[in-house]
Amino acid sequence: MIRARQLSTGQPLEWAGQTQDVWVDVQDLTPDDLTALRAAFVINRLALEDVMEHGHWSRAEVYPEHAFITVRSYARPAQMDEFTERLSILTFESAVLTLSTAGTRALGSVWALVGRESVNSPQEVTYELLDHTADTFFEVADALEDRADTLEEQVFQRQRQNPVAEVFAIKHVIAHARRLATEAREATALLGRHSTCSPADLVRYRDVQDSLTRAAGRLDSLRDGLSSLLDLHLSLQGQRMNEVMRTLTAVSVVFLPLTFLAGVWGMNFEFMPELKSPYGYLLAWTSFVVIGGALALFFKRRGWW
């Protein structure tokens, strides 16, 4: 599918091979579409190979015919799944050509901005597309931070006994997102470094590069926070185990003197005055209750029970 807009006015066009003051967007490229594009635009062969290759990573290059960049981003950043989308941008002197499989979030947002004061040149369209692509990584970071905060609350409130699997699942998504953001940043930096655009456009490319750097930084901080959360969980588990062992030790200490007395009075010696006394049984139980109660009260006041 091929659609087009006039850059200066933002009006939709019925594209018939125009190459001046036009944004041509192609989705789900077909052989007929490719033939029409190659008849109108001088497209570098290497750039075309990158466009046609499925699953290509983010990269950029400035060819004699045009500047080229392809970036990968998340299709559903709020859901934190690994489904990605790829957008390829070919920036000519008076036209911009975008190619994708089924459109992207950034493409849908910028398409409606064409013709406004700040989006009426190929370089400005390229900047807006890259900038909106960078925003998807911030959305991923926001969603991951919310998920990590919820997990942290569950760990503190003991609602989740073992968060290890959840922590490693989040860290896996973080590693994937950081790799995509880093590749997009390097591609943008290469485009800005070798492009022959105006100083204002170079500033725009540096702004996108800075946004991707900050997104990668947030992901790094979140990854470190999850590592700290995992250490905290292990510390809490150790603390809970210590509390259990302390309680069991206190109970054992309470019964230790009682076991000793029971052992003494259970010996079969003939001359044991308590055995003949009518109050011997009462004396034994009184000793058990007093000693056990005194030890239990002592442990309770010390916070050991």
Secondary structure by P-SEA (a helix, b strand, c coil): cbbbbccccccccccccccccbbbbbccccaaaaaaaaacccccaaaaaaaacccccccccccccbbbbbbbbbccccccccbbbbbbbbbcccbbbbbcccccaaaaaacccccccccccaaaaaaaaaaaaaaaaaaaaaaaaaaaaaaaaaaaacccccaaaaaaaaaaaaaaaaaaaaaaaaaaaaaaacccccaaaaaaaaaaaaaaaaaaaaaaaaaaaaaaaaaaaaaaaaaaaaaaaaaaaaaaaaaaaaaaaaaaaaccccccccccccaaaaaaaaaaaaaaaaaaaaaaaaccc
